[in-house]
Amino acid sequence: MTIKIEIFASPGCSKCGHAKDVLRKLAQELGSDKIQWCEINVLDEIDHAVELGVLSTPSIAIDGELIYTSLPSTSKLRAELERRLNSDGNGGQV
């Protein structure tokens, strides 16, 4: 199973830079083959951002759904990613 993560960021935003660093580190720790992530410049992709409901940066969408409207703690983001990786399609129960 691969998780697709989109991080919506603004150019020059220090919080966005920190969010990307956190996500990069988590992806490496959990397995870069399991987590596919990309940075979305909110100014360049405003229609996509609005479609998902992004109102501020950094925001994080997982598998096409806006999950975080601000950067969560590293442990909270890790727990969510691990839950999704361990899910077998039965509501997270394995």
N, C-alpha and C positions, 0 to 999 in steps of 0.2 A: 504494500500500500504506500502511495506517495501523497503527501500533504502539499497542497499549493497555497503558499502564503504571499499576499501582496501587502507591502508596507507603503502607505501613502505618506509622502514626505514633501516638504517645501524646501526649495533651495536656500541654503544659508541657515537653516534651522538647527541649532545645537542639540535640541531634544531629539530631532529626527536622526541626526548623526549617531547619537547614543543608542537609539532604538535599532538602527542598522547593525551596530557593533554587537549588541545583545543578541539579535536574531542570527547573525553570522556565527557567533560562538555557539549558540544552542543548536544550530543546524549541524555544525561540525561534531558536537558532542553526541547528538542523537542519531547522526548518520546522514551525510549529505545525499545519499542515495534515497533516503526516505522523505526528505524535506526539500521541496523546490520553492525558492523564494525569489522575488524580484521587487525592486524599488519602483514605485510609480510616482513620477513627478506630478503632484496634484494640479499644477498650473498647466501642464501639457495634456493631462488626461482628465480635465474637469468634468466632462460628461460622464465618464465611467465612475468618477468619485461621487458625483451627485446621485447617480443611479443606485449606488450602494448605500448612500446616506452619510458619506463622510462630511463632517462639519468642521473638523480641526485636524491638525497634524501633530505628531504622528498618529495615524490610525492603522489598524491591522485587520485585514480580511483573510479568512481561512476558508479555502475551498469555495470561494465566491460569495461568502457571507461576512458582513462586517461584524467582527467579534469585539474588538477593542477600539474605543474612540480616543484613547490616550494610551501611552505606554504603560502596560501593567508591570508589576514587579517581575523580576526574572523567574522567581519560583512559581508564580502564578502562570506565566506564559509556558514554562517548562511543563507544569502539571497538565495544562490544556493540550499541549502537543503530545505528551506521553499518553494521555487519555485517548486521543484520536488515533495514535499509532497502535494502541492496544485494543481498539474497538474492532469487533468483528461484524459490525452492522446491526447488532442487537442492543442499541442504546448504550454502548460502552461496556457491556458486560461480556466477559470472555469465558 
